[in-house]
Amino acid sequence: MTRILVAGAGLAALRTVEHLRAAGWSRPITVVGAEPHPPYNRPPLTKEALRTGITPDVLLFPQRATTADVEWRLGRRVEAVDLLSRRATLDDGDVLAYDGLVIATGVRSRTLPLNGHRIRTMDDALRLRPELVPGARVTVIGAGFIGCEIAATAAGLGCIVTVVEPLDAPLQVAVGRLVGDELRRRHEEQGVRFRLGHSVVRVDGDVVLDDGSRIGTDVIVEAVGSVPNVEWLEGNGLDLSNGVLCDAELHPVTASGPVNEVVAVGDIVRFPDPRFGTTRIEHWTMCGETARYAAISLIARITGVPSDRAGFAPMPTFWSEQFGTRLQSFGVPGLGCEDVRLLEGELAGDCAVGYYRDGILVGVVLLGLRSRMLEFRQLLTSAVVV
Ligand SMILES: Cc1cc2nc3c(=O)[nH]c(=O)nc-3n(C[C@H](O)[C@H](O)[C@H](O)COP(=O)(O)OP(=O)(O)OC[C@H]3O[C@@H](n4cnc5c(N)ncnc54)[C@H](O)[C@@H]3O)c2cc1C
């Protein structure tokens, strides 16, 4: 019987399964996921769930009736795959033959040799939460979104928080200096301390920085980026240098062309975007968008239906919450950090900031202004037409 195998059981996997069923795929689907949990929502792990306590049941995504007959093999890892013979080997030795394969194994936290906490999974958050008690000295290494959100939540819980970051502003790569400096100001107003322009060289009880200064620390959190979970795909001639390189229809590519019966979705997929260049985007909304597109690509190729669809070209959309500030990002602001313009409002209050590359708007960041989101998204959509 024709079967689709989904490797990974996160949001992108769940949405792909739903879209496969919605697009008429009624044949068997098996999902293999390394974590013991069914798909759950990760964004609250650094925000409200970390603040109020992690309740696994609340984080789980509801499962639709249309996917009730899907086989979930949880707590199991795909160890290897042979794309030629269409067989995947699991960590318990089982070999699963498939007709279609969905790569949805996401990313994991990058680690430092400091034995600190990281937050990628529900279990990570369950381990960290009891340590965030009032007065605990928390050092967060890395001032990206995850680091800044943890810092804000820990400070809100009464911890004494220091953030160490080698760049000159938090979130500098993602949103540039102007907005990064403003977010630093908002964090500092709430008591978070920053050691910008510094790296950690060792931990010997204290956290020791590259200038020899020391930070007394009870809890270390490493928030230094992510690594795509691609190892199980090695040996198949794919470009795995940064996620899985795919074509515009989300099929992985080899030197001899796309692998038609395979698609990649979610955080792991790198694809050629006509406006923003070849890109890999770790945003929640991308899971649904890649899933919807890839499900149709996959069914079309397995069933031999020719496709004349336009290539995948989503509008990247991301949100964050820090100390009550809702940050909303559209497009890829990081591409336009050399030319940043205040579009509306005051930086210290609610505002809209535009990011330009060669004079063309490529990203918008809103601080507040939630009721205006669609308007600014539309402004960007009309600016970056190919
Ligand atoms: C703490 C946190 C906060 C976030 N906050 C925001 C936010 O505010 N806004 C936003 O837009 N985005 C946010 N994100 C990003 C968003 O959650 C991700 O984009 C999304 O979860 C990616 O889903 P995914 O299914 O691609 O990958 P994942 O959710 O990582 O799922 C992949 C799954 O595959 C499993 N796996 C890995 N290797 C194998 C294997 N070999 N075999 C089987 N299974 C395997 C993994 O264990 C994992 O369970 C946040 C992410 C985190 C971690």
The ligand as a Tripos MOL2 file, in Angstrom:
@<TRIPOS>MOLECULE
LIG
   53    58     1     0     0
SMALL
NO_CHARGES

@<TRIPOS>ATOM
      1 C1         11.4350   28.4300   22.7130 C.3       1 LIG1
      2 C2         10.9690   28.8180   21.3390 C.ar      1 LIG1
      3 C3         10.2270   29.9660   21.1570 C.ar      1 LIG1
      4 C4          9.7920   30.3250   19.8730 C.ar      1 LIG1
      5 N1          9.0570   31.4620   19.7300 N.ar      1 LIG1
      6 C5          8.6250   31.8220   18.4980 C.ar      1 LIG1
      7 C6          7.8490   32.9900   18.3120 C.ar      1 LIG1
      8 O1          7.5670   33.7220   19.2530 O.2       1 LIG1
      9 N2          7.4380   33.2930   17.0630 N.ar      1 LIG1
     10 C7          7.7330   32.5020   15.9790 C.ar      1 LIG1
     11 O2          7.3400   32.8160   14.8500 O.2       1 LIG1
     12 N3          8.4620   31.3790   16.1310 N.ar      1 LIG1
     13 C8          8.9100   31.0210   17.3550 C.ar      1 LIG1
     14 N4          9.6460   29.8790   17.5190 N.ar      1 LIG1
     15 C9          9.9530   29.0650   16.3260 C.3       1 LIG1
     16 C10         8.8840   28.0070   16.0570 C.3       1 LIG1
     17 O3          8.4340   27.4180   17.2250 O.3       1 LIG1
     18 C11         9.4860   26.9960   15.1030 C.3       1 LIG1
     19 O4          9.6350   27.6600   13.8690 O.3       1 LIG1
     20 C12         8.6590   25.7300   14.9120 C.3       1 LIG1
     21 O5          8.4130   25.0750   16.1350 O.3       1 LIG1
     22 C13         9.3950   24.7730   13.9700 C.3       1 LIG1
     23 O6          8.6700   23.5950   13.8200 O.3       1 LIG1
     24 P1          9.2670   22.3300   13.0490 P.3       1 LIG1
     25 O7          8.1730   21.3300   13.0650 O.co2     1 LIG1
     26 O8          9.8960   22.7440   11.7830 O.co2     1 LIG1
     27 O9         10.4750   21.8230   13.9580 O.3       1 LIG1
     28 P2         10.4310   21.2570   15.4250 P.3       1 LIG1
     29 O10         9.3100   21.8700   16.1780 O.co2     1 LIG1
     30 O11        11.8160   21.4120   15.9540 O.co2     1 LIG1
     31 O12        10.0860   19.7100   15.2480 O.3       1 LIG1
     32 C14        11.0050   18.7900   14.7480 C.3       1 LIG1
     33 C15        10.8500   17.5090   15.5370 C.3       1 LIG1
     34 O13        11.6090   16.5100   14.8860 O.3       1 LIG1
     35 C16        12.2650   15.7290   15.8510 C.3       1 LIG1
     36 N5         13.4210   15.0540   15.2510 N.ar      1 LIG1
     37 C17        14.6680   15.5490   15.0330 C.ar      1 LIG1
     38 N6         15.4440   14.6340   14.4330 N.ar      1 LIG1
     39 C18        14.6700   13.5400   14.2500 C.ar      1 LIG1
     40 C19        14.8970   12.2600   13.6600 C.ar      1 LIG1
     41 N7         16.0790   11.9420   13.1180 N.pl3     1 LIG1
     42 N8         13.8780   11.3780   13.6360 N.ar      1 LIG1
     43 C20        12.6600   11.7080   14.1550 C.ar      1 LIG1
     44 N9         12.3980   12.9000   14.7300 N.ar      1 LIG1
     45 C21        13.3800   13.8020   14.7700 C.ar      1 LIG1
     46 C22        12.6470   16.7330   16.9010 C.3       1 LIG1
     47 O14        12.9220   16.0940   18.1310 O.3       1 LIG1
     48 C23        11.3920   17.6090   16.9550 C.3       1 LIG1
     49 O15        10.4630   17.1110   17.8550 O.3       1 LIG1
     50 C24        10.1080   29.5090   18.7740 C.ar      1 LIG1
     51 C25        10.8820   28.3380   18.9650 C.ar      1 LIG1
     52 C26        11.3030   27.9970   20.2270 C.ar      1 LIG1
     53 C27        12.1300   26.7470   20.4290 C.3       1 LIG1
@<TRIPOS>BOND
     1     1     2 1
     2     2     3 ar
     3     2    52 ar
     4     3     4 ar
     5     4     5 ar
     6     4    50 ar
     7     5     6 ar
     8     6     7 ar
     9     6    13 1
    10     7     8 2
    11     7     9 ar
    12     9    10 ar
    13    10    11 2
    14    10    12 ar
    15    12    13 ar
    16    13    14 ar
    17    14    15 1
    18    14    50 ar
    19    15    16 1
    20    16    17 1
    21    16    18 1
    22    18    19 1
    23    18    20 1
    24    20    21 1
    25    20    22 1
    26    22    23 1
    27    23    24 1
    28    24    25 2
    29    24    26 1
    30    24    27 1
    31    27    28 1
    32    28    29 2
    33    28    30 1
    34    28    31 1
    35    31    32 1
    36    32    33 1
    37    33    34 1
    38    33    48 1
    39    34    35 1
    40    35    36 1
    41    35    46 1
    42    36    37 ar
    43    36    45 ar
    44    37    38 ar
    45    38    39 ar
    46    39    40 ar
    47    39    45 ar
    48    40    41 1
    49    40    42 ar
    50    42    43 ar
    51    43    44 ar
    52    44    45 ar
    53    46    47 1
    54    46    48 1
    55    48    49 1
    56    50    51 ar
    57    51    52 ar
    58    52    53 1
@<TRIPOS>SUBSTRUCTURE
     1 LIG1         1 GROUP 0 **** ****
